[in-house]
Structure formats: C-alpha cells, structure tokens
Amino acid sequence: MTLITIALVLLAVVVALNITLTVGIVRRLREQSAQLKDLRNPDAVMAAPDTVTGEFSAETVEGERLSESDWQGLTLVGFLSPTCTACHERLPGFLEQARRMPGGRRQVLAVVVGEEGTAEQVAQVTPVARTVVEAPDGPLAKAFSVRGFPAFAIVDDSRRILASGYDLDQVPFPVAG
C-alpha cells in the first residue's frame, strides 16, 4: 500500500510540474508571437508614414556632406546591415528599385549600418545610391528612428516619410517617366 501511495505522490508531482512548464511555455509563445507581430508592423522598423525626419549631418563614402537641407524631390532611403539576413535577401530588390527611381542615383540614399563587414554592401549600393556608412546609433538612424533592419522609406522634399517598412512591397515606388 505504501508503494502505491509513493507512486501516486510522484505522479502528482510530475503532473503538476508538467502543467507548470506547459503554462510557462504557452506564455512565452504568446510573448514571442506579439514580438513577431511588432516586427512585421511597417511602423516598427522606422518612423511611421507622415512623420518628418529629424535633423542630421552625415558624409557619404565619396566625401559628400549630407544634411536635411539637401533633401530635394522624392527620395528612396534604405537602411541595411551586413549582419542582417533579411537585408541580404532584400538587397537585389532595393538595387532594382534604386535603378528605376526618377532622378537616378541622386534620389536614392543607402545607409549601411555596422562597425565591420560593410564593404560588400557598400560596393553593391554605391553605383545606384549616395551611400553612408554609420554606427547603429548614427545620425541618419536617429533621424529616421530606425529600430530594425532592413528599413525602407520614400521621403518627400520636406523630409516627410510617405511610406516606410521592412519589406519593399510596403513602400510604393514612383516610376520614372
């Protein structure tokens, strides 16, 4: 009889532990699901549409000084990171959109964010965009409130973000006429 009691107590402990762990896992999955939903939200990676970008001053890899006063016409802006898998996946689409931007290279700004390993992305985007390399907390990242990568936007000449998102499909591009 005592052996059966011990077995039942052990079984009850195992069942209680199992329920506790299951509840913890379900809670964690709900938190992660909410985090993923936030990442899929186009507003999550950078400032939302209708936001005016902050002030900034930066230098392109070719030595050109850029500031918010240089904004003219519609500009395609892309924030990329060499450590971001999604950035590598979306880079060909960004390059294609940059080639098709009305006004050409002058109306495209590529910001490669990272301390190391930026040379490959810089070499790919520089032929089609004015290119800036900066740290994750650099002036352009701050001006656009970048919180994730990749981040793309169309900005008008008053620095107002018309569209933004982590995916090129979220950003309607003007077509060269």
Biotite code that builds the C-alpha atoms (Angstrom):
import biotite.structure as struc

atoms = struc.array([
    struc.Atom([0.000, 0.000, 0.000], chain_id="A", res_id=1, res_name="MET", atom_name="CA", element="C"),
    struc.Atom([2.820, 2.412, 0.810], chain_id="A", res_id=2, res_name="THR", atom_name="CA", element="C"),
    struc.Atom([4.456, 1.809, -2.553], chain_id="A", res_id=3, res_name="LEU", atom_name="CA", element="C"),
    struc.Atom([1.218, 2.762, -4.342], chain_id="A", res_id=4, res_name="ILE", atom_name="CA", element="C"),
    struc.Atom([0.949, 5.960, -2.256], chain_id="A", res_id=5, res_name="THR", atom_name="CA", element="C"),
    struc.Atom([4.540, 6.957, -3.087], chain_id="A", res_id=6, res_name="ILE", atom_name="CA", element="C"),
    struc.Atom([3.916, 6.263, -6.782], chain_id="A", res_id=7, res_name="ALA", atom_name="CA", element="C"),
    struc.Atom([0.732, 8.384, -6.753], chain_id="A", res_id=8, res_name="LEU", atom_name="CA", element="C"),
    struc.Atom([2.509, 11.268, -4.981], chain_id="A", res_id=9, res_name="VAL", atom_name="CA", element="C"),
    struc.Atom([5.370, 11.124, -7.507], chain_id="A", res_id=10, res_name="LEU", atom_name="CA", element="C"),
    struc.Atom([2.885, 11.029, -10.357], chain_id="A", res_id=11, res_name="LEU", atom_name="CA", element="C"),
    struc.Atom([1.037, 14.033, -8.914], chain_id="A", res_id=12, res_name="ALA", atom_name="CA", element="C"),
    struc.Atom([4.334, 15.959, -8.626], chain_id="A", res_id=13, res_name="VAL", atom_name="CA", element="C"),
    struc.Atom([5.275, 15.107, -12.225], chain_id="A", res_id=14, res_name="VAL", atom_name="CA", element="C"),
    struc.Atom([1.822, 16.149, -13.486], chain_id="A", res_id=15, res_name="VAL", atom_name="CA", element="C"),
    struc.Atom([1.970, 19.438, -11.524], chain_id="A", res_id=16, res_name="ALA", atom_name="CA", element="C"),
    struc.Atom([5.475, 20.145, -12.888], chain_id="A", res_id=17, res_name="LEU", atom_name="CA", element="C"),
    struc.Atom([4.300, 19.326, -16.409], chain_id="A", res_id=18, res_name="ASN", atom_name="CA", element="C"),
    struc.Atom([1.332, 21.711, -16.101], chain_id="A", res_id=19, res_name="ILE", atom_name="CA", element="C"),
    struc.Atom([3.575, 24.470, -14.722], chain_id="A", res_id=20, res_name="THR", atom_name="CA", element="C"),
    struc.Atom([6.072, 24.070, -17.555], chain_id="A", res_id=21, res_name="LEU", atom_name="CA", element="C"),
    struc.Atom([3.311, 23.942, -20.173], chain_id="A", res_id=22, res_name="THR", atom_name="CA", element="C"),
    struc.Atom([1.749, 27.159, -18.868], chain_id="A", res_id=23, res_name="VAL", atom_name="CA", element="C"),
    struc.Atom([5.189, 28.817, -18.919], chain_id="A", res_id=24, res_name="GLY", atom_name="CA", element="C"),
    struc.Atom([5.831, 27.701, -22.499], chain_id="A", res_id=25, res_name="ILE", atom_name="CA", element="C"),
    struc.Atom([2.424, 28.915, -23.671], chain_id="A", res_id=26, res_name="VAL", atom_name="CA", element="C"),
    struc.Atom([3.005, 32.295, -22.003], chain_id="A", res_id=27, res_name="ARG", atom_name="CA", element="C"),
    struc.Atom([6.431, 32.608, -23.677], chain_id="A", res_id=28, res_name="ARG", atom_name="CA", element="C"),
    struc.Atom([4.996, 31.663, -27.084], chain_id="A", res_id=29, res_name="LEU", atom_name="CA", element="C"),
    struc.Atom([2.348, 34.377, -26.730], chain_id="A", res_id=30, res_name="ARG", atom_name="CA", element="C"),
    struc.Atom([5.054, 36.946, -25.903], chain_id="A", res_id=31, res_name="GLU", atom_name="CA", element="C"),
    struc.Atom([7.126, 35.884, -28.894], chain_id="A", res_id=32, res_name="GLN", atom_name="CA", element="C"),
    struc.Atom([4.077, 35.986, -31.139], chain_id="A", res_id=33, res_name="SER", atom_name="CA", element="C"),
    struc.Atom([3.423, 39.581, -30.060], chain_id="A", res_id=34, res_name="ALA", atom_name="CA", element="C"),
    struc.Atom([7.070, 40.472, -30.704], chain_id="A", res_id=35, res_name="GLN", atom_name="CA", element="C"),
    struc.Atom([6.926, 38.944, -34.187], chain_id="A", res_id=36, res_name="LEU", atom_name="CA", element="C"),
    struc.Atom([3.736, 40.857, -34.909], chain_id="A", res_id=37, res_name="LYS", atom_name="CA", element="C"),
    struc.Atom([5.533, 44.079, -33.942], chain_id="A", res_id=38, res_name="ASP", atom_name="CA", element="C"),
    struc.Atom([8.426, 43.205, -36.257], chain_id="A", res_id=39, res_name="LEU", atom_name="CA", element="C"),
    struc.Atom([6.023, 42.660, -39.144], chain_id="A", res_id=40, res_name="ARG", atom_name="CA", element="C"),
    struc.Atom([4.439, 46.045, -38.500], chain_id="A", res_id=41, res_name="ASN", atom_name="CA", element="C"),
    struc.Atom([5.914, 48.534, -41.012], chain_id="A", res_id=42, res_name="PRO", atom_name="CA", element="C"),
    struc.Atom([5.972, 51.218, -38.335], chain_id="A", res_id=43, res_name="ASP", atom_name="CA", element="C"),
    struc.Atom([8.154, 49.021, -36.133], chain_id="A", res_id=44, res_name="ALA", atom_name="CA", element="C"),
    struc.Atom([11.398, 49.304, -38.106], chain_id="A", res_id=45, res_name="VAL", atom_name="CA", element="C"),
    struc.Atom([11.481, 53.082, -38.502], chain_id="A", res_id=46, res_name="MET", atom_name="CA", element="C"),
    struc.Atom([9.422, 56.237, -38.185], chain_id="A", res_id=47, res_name="ALA", atom_name="CA", element="C"),
    struc.Atom([5.862, 55.897, -39.434], chain_id="A", res_id=48, res_name="ALA", atom_name="CA", element="C"),
    struc.Atom([4.452, 57.497, -42.581], chain_id="A", res_id=49, res_name="PRO", atom_name="CA", element="C"),
    struc.Atom([3.577, 61.196, -42.194], chain_id="A", res_id=50, res_name="ASP", atom_name="CA", element="C"),
    struc.Atom([6.472, 61.637, -39.753], chain_id="A", res_id=51, res_name="THR", atom_name="CA", element="C"),
    struc.Atom([9.026, 64.318, -40.561], chain_id="A", res_id=52, res_name="VAL", atom_name="CA", element="C"),
    struc.Atom([12.566, 63.032, -40.151], chain_id="A", res_id=53, res_name="THR", atom_name="CA", element="C"),
    struc.Atom([14.863, 64.590, -37.618], chain_id="A", res_id=54, res_name="GLY", atom_name="CA", element="C"),
    struc.Atom([17.862, 66.730, -38.395], chain_id="A", res_id=55, res_name="GLU", atom_name="CA", element="C"),
    struc.Atom([21.081, 65.027, -39.421], chain_id="A", res_id=56, res_name="PHE", atom_name="CA", element="C"),
    struc.Atom([24.508, 65.575, -40.863], chain_id="A", res_id=57, res_name="SER", atom_name="CA", element="C"),
    struc.Atom([26.433, 62.749, -42.492], chain_id="A", res_id=58, res_name="ALA", atom_name="CA", element="C"),
    struc.Atom([29.122, 62.129, -45.054], chain_id="A", res_id=59, res_name="GLU", atom_name="CA", element="C"),
    struc.Atom([28.833, 59.741, -47.984], chain_id="A", res_id=60, res_name="THR", atom_name="CA", element="C"),
    struc.Atom([31.550, 57.230, -48.773], chain_id="A", res_id=61, res_name="VAL", atom_name="CA", element="C"),
    struc.Atom([32.530, 59.582, -51.604], chain_id="A", res_id=62, res_name="GLU", atom_name="CA", element="C"),
    struc.Atom([33.030, 62.526, -49.236], chain_id="A", res_id=63, res_name="GLY", atom_name="CA", element="C"),
    struc.Atom([29.802, 64.402, -49.988], chain_id="A", res_id=64, res_name="GLU", atom_name="CA", element="C"),
    struc.Atom([28.240, 66.109, -46.945], chain_id="A", res_id=65, res_name="ARG", atom_name="CA", element="C"),
    struc.Atom([24.548, 65.444, -46.499], chain_id="A", res_id=66, res_name="LEU", atom_name="CA", element="C"),
    struc.Atom([22.078, 67.148, -44.212], chain_id="A", res_id=67, res_name="SER", atom_name="CA", element="C"),
    struc.Atom([18.337, 67.524, -44.011], chain_id="A", res_id=68, res_name="GLU", atom_name="CA", element="C"),
    struc.Atom([18.589, 70.737, -46.067], chain_id="A", res_id=69, res_name="SER", atom_name="CA", element="C"),
    struc.Atom([19.843, 68.696, -49.069], chain_id="A", res_id=70, res_name="ASP", atom_name="CA", element="C"),
    struc.Atom([16.522, 66.880, -49.495], chain_id="A", res_id=71, res_name="TRP", atom_name="CA", element="C"),
    struc.Atom([15.045, 67.510, -52.947], chain_id="A", res_id=72, res_name="GLN", atom_name="CA", element="C"),
    struc.Atom([12.158, 65.631, -54.531], chain_id="A", res_id=73, res_name="GLY", atom_name="CA", element="C"),
    struc.Atom([11.124, 62.109, -53.678], chain_id="A", res_id=74, res_name="LEU", atom_name="CA", element="C"),
    struc.Atom([13.965, 60.045, -52.273], chain_id="A", res_id=75, res_name="THR", atom_name="CA", element="C"),
    struc.Atom([14.218, 56.310, -51.724], chain_id="A", res_id=76, res_name="LEU", atom_name="CA", element="C"),
    struc.Atom([16.032, 55.576, -48.467], chain_id="A", res_id=77, res_name="VAL", atom_name="CA", element="C"),
    struc.Atom([17.262, 52.146, -47.435], chain_id="A", res_id=78, res_name="GLY", atom_name="CA", element="C"),
    struc.Atom([18.877, 51.110, -44.159], chain_id="A", res_id=79, res_name="PHE", atom_name="CA", element="C"),
    struc.Atom([20.822, 47.871, -44.438], chain_id="A", res_id=80, res_name="LEU", atom_name="CA", element="C"),
    struc.Atom([23.135, 45.931, -42.167], chain_id="A", res_id=81, res_name="SER", atom_name="CA", element="C"),
    struc.Atom([25.775, 43.385, -43.201], chain_id="A", res_id=82, res_name="PRO", atom_name="CA", element="C"),
    struc.Atom([24.775, 41.162, -40.259], chain_id="A", res_id=83, res_name="THR", atom_name="CA", element="C"),
    struc.Atom([21.103, 41.054, -41.276], chain_id="A", res_id=84, res_name="CYS", atom_name="CA", element="C"),
    struc.Atom([19.951, 38.034, -43.287], chain_id="A", res_id=85, res_name="THR", atom_name="CA", element="C"),
    struc.Atom([16.770, 39.798, -44.435], chain_id="A", res_id=86, res_name="ALA", atom_name="CA", element="C"),
    struc.Atom([18.926, 42.708, -45.686], chain_id="A", res_id=87, res_name="CYS", atom_name="CA", element="C"),
    struc.Atom([20.859, 40.329, -47.943], chain_id="A", res_id=88, res_name="HIS", atom_name="CA", element="C"),
    struc.Atom([17.602, 38.834, -49.202], chain_id="A", res_id=89, res_name="GLU", atom_name="CA", element="C"),
    struc.Atom([16.062, 42.237, -49.994], chain_id="A", res_id=90, res_name="ARG", atom_name="CA", element="C"),
    struc.Atom([19.189, 43.909, -51.378], chain_id="A", res_id=91, res_name="LEU", atom_name="CA", element="C"),
    struc.Atom([18.580, 42.851, -55.031], chain_id="A", res_id=92, res_name="PRO", atom_name="CA", element="C"),
    struc.Atom([15.076, 44.336, -54.884], chain_id="A", res_id=93, res_name="GLY", atom_name="CA", element="C"),
    struc.Atom([16.416, 47.550, -53.372], chain_id="A", res_id=94, res_name="PHE", atom_name="CA", element="C"),
    struc.Atom([19.065, 47.799, -56.109], chain_id="A", res_id=95, res_name="LEU", atom_name="CA", element="C"),
    struc.Atom([16.392, 47.277, -58.783], chain_id="A", res_id=96, res_name="GLU", atom_name="CA", element="C"),
    struc.Atom([14.120, 49.942, -57.274], chain_id="A", res_id=97, res_name="GLN", atom_name="CA", element="C"),
    struc.Atom([17.080, 52.308, -56.959], chain_id="A", res_id=98, res_name="ALA", atom_name="CA", element="C"),
    struc.Atom([17.878, 51.885, -60.659], chain_id="A", res_id=99, res_name="ARG", atom_name="CA", element="C"),
    struc.Atom([14.254, 52.731, -61.521], chain_id="A", res_id=100, res_name="ARG", atom_name="CA", element="C"),
    struc.Atom([13.983, 55.801, -59.241], chain_id="A", res_id=101, res_name="MET", atom_name="CA", element="C"),
    struc.Atom([13.116, 59.011, -61.085], chain_id="A", res_id=102, res_name="PRO", atom_name="CA", element="C"),
    struc.Atom([16.117, 61.301, -60.756], chain_id="A", res_id=103, res_name="GLY", atom_name="CA", element="C"),
    struc.Atom([18.510, 58.363, -60.590], chain_id="A", res_id=104, res_name="GLY", atom_name="CA", element="C"),
    struc.Atom([21.256, 57.978, -58.021], chain_id="A", res_id=105, res_name="ARG", atom_name="CA", element="C"),
    struc.Atom([20.734, 61.477, -56.598], chain_id="A", res_id=106, res_name="ARG", atom_name="CA", element="C"),
    struc.Atom([17.277, 60.432, -55.346], chain_id="A", res_id=107, res_name="GLN", atom_name="CA", element="C"),
    struc.Atom([18.461, 57.293, -53.553], chain_id="A", res_id=108, res_name="VAL", atom_name="CA", element="C"),
    struc.Atom([20.165, 57.134, -50.175], chain_id="A", res_id=109, res_name="LEU", atom_name="CA", element="C"),
    struc.Atom([21.587, 53.864, -48.869], chain_id="A", res_id=110, res_name="ALA", atom_name="CA", element="C"),
    struc.Atom([22.683, 53.739, -45.242], chain_id="A", res_id=111, res_name="VAL", atom_name="CA", element="C"),
    struc.Atom([24.849, 50.737, -44.412], chain_id="A", res_id=112, res_name="VAL", atom_name="CA", element="C"),
    struc.Atom([24.796, 50.317, -40.656], chain_id="A", res_id=113, res_name="VAL", atom_name="CA", element="C"),
    struc.Atom([27.615, 48.499, -38.957], chain_id="A", res_id=114, res_name="GLY", atom_name="CA", element="C"),
    struc.Atom([31.058, 48.729, -37.489], chain_id="A", res_id=115, res_name="GLU", atom_name="CA", element="C"),
    struc.Atom([32.638, 45.967, -39.591], chain_id="A", res_id=116, res_name="GLU", atom_name="CA", element="C"),
    struc.Atom([31.971, 43.998, -42.747], chain_id="A", res_id=117, res_name="GLY", atom_name="CA", element="C"),
    struc.Atom([30.231, 46.811, -44.612], chain_id="A", res_id=118, res_name="THR", atom_name="CA", element="C"),
    struc.Atom([32.489, 46.840, -47.685], chain_id="A", res_id=119, res_name="ALA", atom_name="CA", element="C"),
    struc.Atom([30.484, 44.304, -49.723], chain_id="A", res_id=120, res_name="GLU", atom_name="CA", element="C"),
    struc.Atom([27.141, 46.076, -49.259], chain_id="A", res_id=121, res_name="GLN", atom_name="CA", element="C"),
    struc.Atom([28.755, 49.467, -49.848], chain_id="A", res_id=122, res_name="VAL", atom_name="CA", element="C"),
    struc.Atom([30.228, 48.201, -53.132], chain_id="A", res_id=123, res_name="ALA", atom_name="CA", element="C"),
    struc.Atom([26.817, 46.928, -54.228], chain_id="A", res_id=124, res_name="GLN", atom_name="CA", element="C"),
    struc.Atom([24.757, 50.029, -53.398], chain_id="A", res_id=125, res_name="VAL", atom_name="CA", element="C"),
    struc.Atom([27.170, 52.855, -54.249], chain_id="A", res_id=126, res_name="THR", atom_name="CA", element="C"),
    struc.Atom([26.683, 52.637, -58.045], chain_id="A", res_id=127, res_name="PRO", atom_name="CA", element="C"),
    struc.Atom([22.941, 53.320, -57.631], chain_id="A", res_id=128, res_name="VAL", atom_name="CA", element="C"),
    struc.Atom([22.784, 55.403, -54.421], chain_id="A", res_id=129, res_name="ALA", atom_name="CA", element="C"),
    struc.Atom([24.506, 58.016, -52.369], chain_id="A", res_id=130, res_name="ARG", atom_name="CA", element="C"),
    struc.Atom([25.894, 55.797, -49.625], chain_id="A", res_id=131, res_name="THR", atom_name="CA", element="C"),
    struc.Atom([26.592, 56.479, -45.960], chain_id="A", res_id=132, res_name="VAL", atom_name="CA", element="C"),
    struc.Atom([28.212, 54.063, -43.522], chain_id="A", res_id=133, res_name="VAL", atom_name="CA", element="C"),
    struc.Atom([27.382, 54.689, -39.893], chain_id="A", res_id=134, res_name="GLU", atom_name="CA", element="C"),
    struc.Atom([27.119, 53.061, -36.477], chain_id="A", res_id=135, res_name="ALA", atom_name="CA", element="C"),
    struc.Atom([23.727, 51.694, -35.344], chain_id="A", res_id=136, res_name="PRO", atom_name="CA", element="C"),
    struc.Atom([23.104, 54.882, -33.372], chain_id="A", res_id=137, res_name="ASP", atom_name="CA", element="C"),
    struc.Atom([24.353, 57.171, -36.151], chain_id="A", res_id=138, res_name="GLY", atom_name="CA", element="C"),
    struc.Atom([22.759, 60.469, -37.182], chain_id="A", res_id=139, res_name="PRO", atom_name="CA", element="C"),
    struc.Atom([20.647, 59.067, -40.021], chain_id="A", res_id=140, res_name="LEU", atom_name="CA", element="C"),
    struc.Atom([19.420, 56.103, -37.973], chain_id="A", res_id=141, res_name="ALA", atom_name="CA", element="C"),
    struc.Atom([18.385, 58.559, -35.251], chain_id="A", res_id=142, res_name="LYS", atom_name="CA", element="C"),
    struc.Atom([16.775, 60.978, -37.719], chain_id="A", res_id=143, res_name="ALA", atom_name="CA", element="C"),
    struc.Atom([14.644, 58.166, -39.158], chain_id="A", res_id=144, res_name="PHE", atom_name="CA", element="C"),
    struc.Atom([14.073, 56.430, -35.788], chain_id="A", res_id=145, res_name="SER", atom_name="CA", element="C"),
    struc.Atom([15.401, 53.153, -37.192], chain_id="A", res_id=146, res_name="VAL", atom_name="CA", element="C"),
    struc.Atom([14.689, 50.229, -34.884], chain_id="A", res_id=147, res_name="ARG", atom_name="CA", element="C"),
    struc.Atom([15.218, 47.269, -37.196], chain_id="A", res_id=148, res_name="GLY", atom_name="CA", element="C"),
    struc.Atom([16.696, 46.118, -40.475], chain_id="A", res_id=149, res_name="PHE", atom_name="CA", element="C"),
    struc.Atom([16.129, 46.305, -43.296], chain_id="A", res_id=150, res_name="PRO", atom_name="CA", element="C"),
    struc.Atom([14.168, 49.545, -43.307], chain_id="A", res_id=151, res_name="ALA", atom_name="CA", element="C"),
    struc.Atom([12.983, 51.319, -46.446], chain_id="A", res_id=152, res_name="PHE", atom_name="CA", element="C"),
    struc.Atom([11.185, 54.607, -46.999], chain_id="A", res_id=153, res_name="ALA", atom_name="CA", element="C"),
    struc.Atom([10.075, 57.100, -49.591], chain_id="A", res_id=154, res_name="ILE", atom_name="CA", element="C"),
    struc.Atom([10.638, 60.642, -48.336], chain_id="A", res_id=155, res_name="VAL", atom_name="CA", element="C"),
    struc.Atom([9.413, 63.865, -49.944], chain_id="A", res_id=156, res_name="ASP", atom_name="CA", element="C"),
    struc.Atom([11.335, 67.129, -50.252], chain_id="A", res_id=157, res_name="ASP", atom_name="CA", element="C"),
    struc.Atom([10.009, 68.368, -46.897], chain_id="A", res_id=158, res_name="SER", atom_name="CA", element="C"),
    struc.Atom([11.559, 65.244, -45.252], chain_id="A", res_id=159, res_name="ARG", atom_name="CA", element="C"),
    struc.Atom([8.120, 63.761, -44.616], chain_id="A", res_id=160, res_name="ARG", atom_name="CA", element="C"),
    struc.Atom([8.040, 59.981, -44.800], chain_id="A", res_id=161, res_name="ILE", atom_name="CA", element="C"),
    struc.Atom([5.385, 58.980, -47.320], chain_id="A", res_id=162, res_name="LEU", atom_name="CA", element="C"),
    struc.Atom([5.788, 55.224, -46.846], chain_id="A", res_id=163, res_name="ALA", atom_name="CA", element="C"),
    struc.Atom([8.053, 53.014, -44.764], chain_id="A", res_id=164, res_name="SER", atom_name="CA", element="C"),
    struc.Atom([8.551, 49.373, -43.964], chain_id="A", res_id=165, res_name="GLY", atom_name="CA", element="C"),
    struc.Atom([10.857, 46.416, -43.628], chain_id="A", res_id=166, res_name="TYR", atom_name="CA", element="C"),
    struc.Atom([9.798, 44.996, -46.987], chain_id="A", res_id=167, res_name="ASP", atom_name="CA", element="C"),
    struc.Atom([9.940, 46.693, -50.372], chain_id="A", res_id=168, res_name="LEU", atom_name="CA", element="C"),
    struc.Atom([6.333, 45.618, -51.022], chain_id="A", res_id=169, res_name="ASP", atom_name="CA", element="C"),
    struc.Atom([5.245, 48.002, -48.250], chain_id="A", res_id=170, res_name="GLN", atom_name="CA", element="C"),
    struc.Atom([6.801, 51.014, -49.978], chain_id="A", res_id=171, res_name="VAL", atom_name="CA", element="C"),
    struc.Atom([5.073, 52.164, -53.182], chain_id="A", res_id=172, res_name="PRO", atom_name="CA", element="C"),
    struc.Atom([7.724, 53.482, -55.548], chain_id="A", res_id=173, res_name="PHE", atom_name="CA", element="C"),
    struc.Atom([7.320, 56.292, -58.041], chain_id="A", res_id=174, res_name="PRO", atom_name="CA", element="C"),
    struc.Atom([8.008, 55.194, -61.588], chain_id="A", res_id=175, res_name="VAL", atom_name="CA", element="C"),
    struc.Atom([10.390, 57.058, -63.881], chain_id="A", res_id=176, res_name="ALA", atom_name="CA", element="C"),
    struc.Atom([8.511, 58.664, -66.738], chain_id="A", res_id=177, res_name="GLY", atom_name="CA", element="C"),
])
